[in-house]
Amino acid sequence: MSAGSLSAPFRVVHTVCSHDCPDSCAVLVTVNEQGRAVKVAGDPAQPVTQGFLCGKVAKYLDRVYAPDRILYPLKRKAGVPKGPLRRGQEQEAFERIGWDEALDAIAARLKETAERYGPESILPYSYAGTIGVLGYGSMDRRFFHRLGGSQLDRTICAEAGGVAWNLVYGKKLGTPTEDFRLAKLVLAWGANIHGNNIHLWPMIEQARRNGARLIVIDPYRTRTAALADWHIAIRPGTDGALALGMMHVILNEGLEDRAYIAEMTHGIDGLAERAREYTPERVAAWTGMTAAEVEQLAREYATTRPAALRLNYGVQRSENGGTAVRAIAMLPALTGAWKHRGGGGQISTSGAFAWNKAAVERPELALASPLGRPARVVNMSTLGQALEQGSDVRGQRSGPDVHALFVYNSNPGAVAPNQNAVLRGLSRPDLFTVVHELFFTDTTDYADYILPATTFLEHTDIQGAYGHYFVQLSQQAIEPPGEARSNVWLFSQLAQRMGFTQECFRDTPEEIIRQALAIGPDGRSTNAAMEHISLEDLKEQGHIPLSFHADPEGKPFQPYLAGPLATPTGKIEFDSQVLAAQGLDGLPAFVPPTESRWGADAGRYPLEFLGRKADNYMNSTFANLDGHRKMESRTSQRLEMHPADAAARGIAEGDAVRIFNDRGTLTLTALLNPSLPTGVVSARMDWAKLHPEGANVNALTSERLTDLGAAATFYSVLVEAAKA
């Protein structure tokens, strides 16, 4: 939509921030008569965006017009080996070529690889560099289905938590963001709202002005924790124990909502029996809290109405993180918090968006591939194993070695666990690697071809959210600079050069959007909760709420008030029938992570390490921009330590510190932080190439997988530290 004009020659275009954030902000882009974007601003008409942007995206034009942005296809120069390049040296390793030459060469190499090793030797690697429906997964999925390339299990961020929530509730729904303002207690569990969910913060501020309390549970004193009424700095990986301890107190003192439990849940007797084991004293020994604090938290949560739980994905990045999320997710069902508007909880709202994914991704194209069947699945959280051993989704060898890697929407050289194994794999001379990117990243240093990508200002897309209930259209605001091209264009062109004849490879972005909406004969969507939405309305309005969130009678949306739910019993499951059918324990239980202070290696590596995300980057995105780096300067390349842990090792503030385990080592500068639990150290993720040693925190993380969802265990890591 063009939101009208300020005054000629300016125009304002409605876009949507497609970075990996629950807020999915509506962004108004002001464009001058030369076609240059001169301003980005939050849309005041969008009820969650509310007219403001986060500090990252408010400076977005620095990214769009960065002088070091990749604008043309590049080919590695003959004789230049793959490996880390210092910032500014990348152009020396690559030469500019045209799109036709690049696409022809890439198609030829992929054909050769498929014929020689089988198509499953080709692996796509992507995640949420963009979360728009088209950019995240549309033409690319069609391409790799038809090719017969390995499929990617995209587990790295949210899989364990998503599986866990669905085992309890059947679908990822939650309290509307706008209703958090009605809460009298907000419990932020592993959720740095002020750092990476900023549009929820005004709702919490309003709730606090009306008398609500904010409690934050997080091992690290985040921006949000620093503003809380009570910050509980539990030890990493003990969240499940605390949730079970809260259940013990709630059930022991009769604070549960028995009517809600009887009507809406399954398995309370088994859960009550299990919770008896988790006394406050036992839980305190694991978490580092006192027994009195466990009791106080449980009572305050259970007796305050409405009580809203904001659970984020940090909890699930522990080895037993899936079970921890399950246990925490059960708390609002145990107390009946869903009955009270402004109460309940939220981990993700993504289950509300019923896109027609089959039409967008076309999985049936796998039957037309040389395999004649769906390809094997490789887990992105074990990329190091896959590149070195050819492993499948569960870490077991299956099918051919990987001989070609196609990276887009991701920077695995920085974000994938067990970084040294990943970089060894990327360094293989026989591995053909293509990277579709905006900047020279840790991953492009290992590419054979680099292809220039677009920002969300430069292509059209449609988007839902995992933090609200609005369908939004992102219109192209400006022409791509140089020869940057979108994911849809790239894989369409590549498919045609591969000789794929299916008409779907010629679909335009608008045609794919109509397919995602499943537009019916009346011009409106046939998707559940989108039946009132047409593409024409989206072009005019920019954002439209799902039908249940815009009830014509004004009835507010409150999930899980009535059944049946999408679980085997049709109810909220305290005792999971899915897990029981697999021969697993259907009830939650706490098991300390292998890499924790209770693990076998704690003698050699006694410190629990949190490789945290930076507040002013989005995973690894924005880390190369000087303005964002300046905002992050206080903790950049610092190892935060409790003073007692530092003193025991003869380390003082400002000392160079070597942090290490069997997987790698990293040298950082000591920063004393008394708010950390003793025995816990922390550092921010950064680009490896911006560190003097060419490494980042993932040099220390492992490829061990979570208990549910086979996801990454970034926060179950043991290390030792020594003065360098």
C-alpha positions, 0 to 999 in steps of 0.5 A: 500500500502507498500510504499516501504522500507527504507532499510531492515528490515523496511517497510512503510505502507500507512494508513489514520488518521480516527479521526474526522477531515476534513483533513483525512490525509494520514499517512505513518507508518514505521514498523520495523522487529519486527512488531512495528511501529516506526514512523508516518509521513504525506504523501508528495504525498497527496496534502492536507496532504503535508507531515506533521501531526497535533500536535495530530497525530504526537505523535500518537505512544504515543497512540498506545503503551500507557502503560494504553491501554486496551488490553484484554476483561474485566468484572466488578467484582461481587459486584462492583457498577457502578460509577466514578473511579479515573485514575489507579483504574479501574483495581480494578473494572474489571477482565480479561476474554477471548473473547469467554466468553465475546462474549457468555455472551454479546450475551446471555444478549442481547437475554434475554433483547430483549425477555423480553423488546423487541429489541428496548430496546437495544440502540447502541451509536456511533459517529466519534471516527473513520470516516473510512467507515467500522469503522464508520458504516458497520458491526455494522449497519447490526448487529443492523438492524437484531437485531431490536435494536433502531436506533441512530440519530447521531446528536451531531456534524454536523447535524444542519449545514449539514441540513442547508447547504443542504436546501440552496444548496442540497448537501454538496460540497465546494471550494477545500481546495487547491484553498483557496490559490487563495483567496484575502479574507478568512472569517473564521466563527466559524472556528479555522483552526489553531487548528482543520483544520491545513492542510488548514492553508498553503493554507491561508498562501500562499494566505496572502503572495499574498496579501489576508486578513484573517478575523475571526468571533468567540466569542473566540480568538482562535489560528486562531483569534490571527493570523488574520488581523481582529478578530470580537469577536461577542456574542455567538449565534448572527451569524445569525443576523450578516449574515442578517446584511451583506445582508442588506448592500450588497443589500442596496448598490447594491453589489450583483451579479445580474446576478448570482442571476438571473441564479442560485438562488430562492427567492431573493425578499423575502430575500431582504425584510427580510434583510431590517429589519436587519439594521447595528444598530440593528445587532450591538446591538445584536452582540456587534459590531459597526454599522460601523464594520458591514458595513465594513465587508459586503463591504469588503466581497462583493467587494473582489474577490475571497472571500472564506468562511470557515464556521465550525460547531461551529456556528450550536451549538447554539439554532438557529444555523441551521438558522444561518448556512443557512444565512451565507451559502447564502452569497457567492451566494448573491455575486456570489463568486462561480464564481471566482476560490478560492472563494465560501465557505466550510462547508463540502465536504462529499456530494461528496462521493457517497459510496454504503451505502445500501450495506455496512449497509444493512438496509433491515435486519430490515425486518428479525428482530423480529420487521419486520420493521425499529426500532424507532430512538433515538437522541444521543443528548438526551441520558440523556432523553433516559436512564431516560425516553425512549425518541425518536428522538424528545424527546418524549417517544416512545417504551420501556425503554432502558435496554441495551447500546452498546457504541463504537467510542464514550465517552458519559460520557464525550461528551454528553450534560447534563452530570449529567442526562447521568451519572444518566442513566449510573449508573442504576443497571438494565442497561446492558452496553458494551463499545468497547474502547482503554482506561478507559474513563468516560464511561467505568467506568459504563460498565459491559463489556469492549472490547479492540478496535483497532487504525487506524494503526491496521485495514484496512479501506477506507475513504473519507473526509469532507475537501477534495476530495480524496478517500483513502485506509488505510492499516493495518500497525501492528498487534493489541496489546494484543487482541484488535479487530476492529469494523468489527470483533466484530460485525461479531463475535457477530452476529454469536453468536446471531444466525444470519445466513445471509452471510453478517455477514461473509464478510471480510473488503476487501469485504465490501470495494468492496461493498462500492465502488460498484465495477463493472464487469471491477473491477472499482467503479460504484459510481458517481465520482469514476468510475475511481477507482479500489481497486487495484489502491488504494492499489498501490497509497493510495489516488485517487482524485474524477473524477471531482477533477482530470479533464483530461483537467485540468479544476478546480472544482467549485461547484454551477456554473450550475444547476440543484441542488439537491433542490426542485427548482433546484437552490440555495434556499434563500427561502427554499421550504422544510421548506415552505412545512412544514409550517415553515418560508422559509427565515432566521430570527434571534431569540436569544437563550433561554439561552442567555443574552436576555433570561428569565433566564439571571437574575439568570444566566447572563453569556453566557458559551462556553464549548470549545474543546481543541486545543490538543485533538480531542473531548475527544480523546487524553485527557488521554495522558500526552504529549497532556495534557502538550500541553493543560496545560495553559487553562486546568481546567481554567475558562476564564473570562473578567476582568470586569466580574471577578471584579464584582464578586470579582474574581482574577486571580488564584482564585478557581471559582464555575460555576453553573446553574440548571443542575450542577456545576463545580469548575475551576481556574480563568484565566482572558482573556480581549479578551472575550466579556463581559458577556461571560465565557469559559472553555475547555472540558476534561475528567470528571474523570480527574477533582477532582469533576468528572465533565466536562463542560457538567455538565452545558449543556442542552438537548435542541435541535437546530432549524434544525436537532435536534442537540445539543446546546452546545454553548447556555448555561447560568451560574453564577460564584462565588468565591469558 
